[in-house]
Amino acid sequence: MSSNPIPQSSGGGGRGAGPSDGLFRKPRDPSMAPRHYRTQRSLPDVCPKEPTGEGRGLCDGPSVVADQHRWTVYNSKVNLPAALNDPRLTKRESDFFTKTWGLDFTETDVMPSFYLPNITREHFSSYLQETAQREKIHERCKNVCQSKDDLAVPTITNNHDKARAELDQVPKIFMKPEFVLNDPATFNAVLPWSHFSVAGGKNSRDVASSRLLQEKLSHYLDVVEVSIARQISLRSEAFFHAMSSQHELQDRLRETADSVAQLRARTSAIDRVMCRGPLRALRDALTRNNCAKLHNKLKLMAAVHQTQPTVQLLLSTSEFVGALELIATTKEVLQQELQGIHSFRHLGSQLCEMERLIDKMMVADFSTYAQSDLNRPFEEDIQVMEKVTEQPAASGKDRLQSLVFGLLRQRKLDFLDIYSDEMIRAAKNVVRQCVGKSVSQISEIDADTVKFHEQMRLMTFHQWFDLLLDIFEHFILFLKRIKATLSVIRNVVLEVLDSSQRSRIADVPPAADHSQEDEEDSGAHHAGEAELAYLTHEGLFISDALNEAQARAQTRTEACGSDSASATTESSSSREHNYNTTSSLPAGGAAALSEDVMPSDLELGRVANNVQELLYTASDVSHDRCVKVLMTRAKDGSLERLSSAEFVCLSQAVESFVQDTEEECVRRSVSLRGALQSQANRFVQRFHEERKTKLSLLLDNERWKQAEVPVEFQDLVDSIADGRISLPERKHAASEDRKPSEFLCVDGQKYAVVGTVLLLIRMFLEYCQCVNDIPSITTDILTRLTDLLKHFNSRSCQLVLGAGALQVVGLKTITTRNLALASRCLQLVVLYIPVIRAHFETRLQPKQYSILRHFDHITKDYNDHIAEISAKLVAIMDSMFEKALSKYEVKAPMPSACLRNVCKQMAKMHEAIHELLPEEQTQMLFLRINARFNLHLRRQLARLGVSNDGGPQNGLVMVDVAFYSENVQALRSLECLDLNMPEIWEQKR
């Protein structure tokens, strides 16, 4: 039985290193050969005694030399089909995937895709129709011509069924995978001891049973062996094929081993003849380079050894920046070039300690500068301190710039917090100095016995106000100084930021330089491959060989690097030392150092923003200290007791200071305005309560009689008509010669008023004047003014319509004259409500116009009140008509006494109101009264049965009606009044 032929390599049967060496190769994709077996550049861990070759003489199969430690597909031991078809398992495990990814991996139903159509049998109907005829022909031919395999199927099937039937005779317990005779249950099942006697002796029955059991087990063994033999016979061809393949494989392996031995011998000869000499030359060149590096290291160590004396010299002259640059350069050299030098093992920690010392010195120096700058006398006109040390050439501005640059160099970006703390303390001192200066000029206050806060409360308003103005003036100077100092700091930060951006742009080379450098790097890389192989052979680090090629390029740029590094210092001594130190650094090291030590652009931008925020903080601090002064004075309520003029002066001074600080700091601080607004609210509250109380007292004492109008009130009304909504400043001398008038003339109309209304007009002018002086309280004043107007309306209604004046003032009765006078007063107030509204509207923001709706509500309330008074006057006459006409009889003499009484009452009513109300209102009122008279007379005539039939009684009634009409139309301003007397007769339906 022969096996299938093993694939051979194409070509002759040579055993050399050529492509047709006859070695065994597994079938593989030819396209994968270049990717799997590419040339190796470096062999860091393989065959240290033999140099690496490309193996051109070997076959394309895996190389023992080059690939013995490299994993390939030929190292694969287990594949997925072998893992899934484990012969040791009775069935395939259901948890092969679920044991890692969970039970849901196989149990979850996959939802049908929405993007795929639902395929049914109808989709294949056309295809089935086309192939139906050919399928029938195919089935017919298949039945006629049966294949050889089909003929053997019944025989194989019969044999398989027979073997299955024989195996079924064997009990299932022998087939179980957990069959173990050590288990007592299994043992008892196989050897049933219950069939044997318990006694120790053996009888003929036990012997027969044991013999029968033995024969049964032997039969089972024969059945299994026969089945195994049958299976082996069925697979005998495969076994013989495998054995023959094994022999051929051994022959191939023997040939491969011979080829490997030849390859190793040739490689050893190449190493001995061609490699050892060049490698020795490379070793000598490497030794020479190492000696040159050692010499450079020694020179660098000598330069680093002089670092500490130079740093101390720089610190003695306060050259912090130069010392820091020198320390940073030395630390960089220690970390990069002199790392591991035993003699310098403590130098790094010493430099770090010196750097921390310099940090503390710069912070302390900056704090001293801030204290001196913020606490110097305000008599100096200069804004930036000129001199901070005893050295005559030490300029304050230059000193500040040097400190800021050093702090930025050390990334001490919180130095502005130090200035902020000093600024807060200096602001407190400003207030204390101003208070002490003012108290020293007041003999009534003893500064030694009176506390600081009590000193300001003991001052008079004018003394305290002068102190406040002085504090405002000093804080303006204080803010100007802070602004000048922060401007210097901001300029330094912006210069550093601009310098960083320029250096970054300068470091970017042109595109042509990039391409040239890439070519040089590529050439150096190929040239260093031989050195890399040698270093691998010697067991050295690969990075040293790679850096060796770059060292030549670095040597050409060392001079440029030293110049760029030396340009970063300020003082001449530090520049000289840095030049000597950085001259031995690799190219670009100093430039990288300069970029690393300075803050990033983002941090510098944040510092610049913090400088601006610090100016805003200075404005807020100044306002807060002024608020303290204001609240200290207001603690005992003295600011609430100020007059309007005094509070206006205070408000104007505060507003002027706020505007000045906003102009200096470009910051709208709200604390001082808020404190003033709080005091203004208290002032408005007291202002309103005083006037509301005064109005209540006036109303409670008002007897509702017409009052004379003084000349000053008439002038006040005239000024309102001219558009001046304010109180007159002085009382004119000419007005004292004029006499008071009976009426108040407004736009050509006469108003009979009571004295309370005149004072009310003056009050709401005071409210308007307060708004003119203090615009910030407009909304609050408007609310208070509407409350005052509501109070006047409601209280006057209670006193007149509600007859409250009978108990409060002691009036005997509320007459029609009182009612008419109250109505006229209300009309005067309604006349001025639009004027007040327009005045407030000009001082409100558009978004605040909604508050003006209160005036509309007040106007409606006043008009309703006026209408109620008119209804009350009509109701008085209506009750008189009802009482008088209920006794009316149509009989002589005419005119009747009833009508005479009615006409008399009408005349009294007219006499009481015609001087108070204008003609139009009087006519409208009497029209309504006449309508009530006609109504009651019609009812009485209907009750008496008198109709308009021309009879005697009708004639008598017409005489009374004519008498009534004549008397009513005889009254002033009622001559043309249409009485509509036919209404007294019932209309016939």
Summary of the structure (lengths in Angstrom):
residues: 989
radius of gyration: 60.4
end to end distance: 143.3
largest distance: 173.4
contacts: 2692
relative contact order: 0.04
helix: 70%
strand: 1%
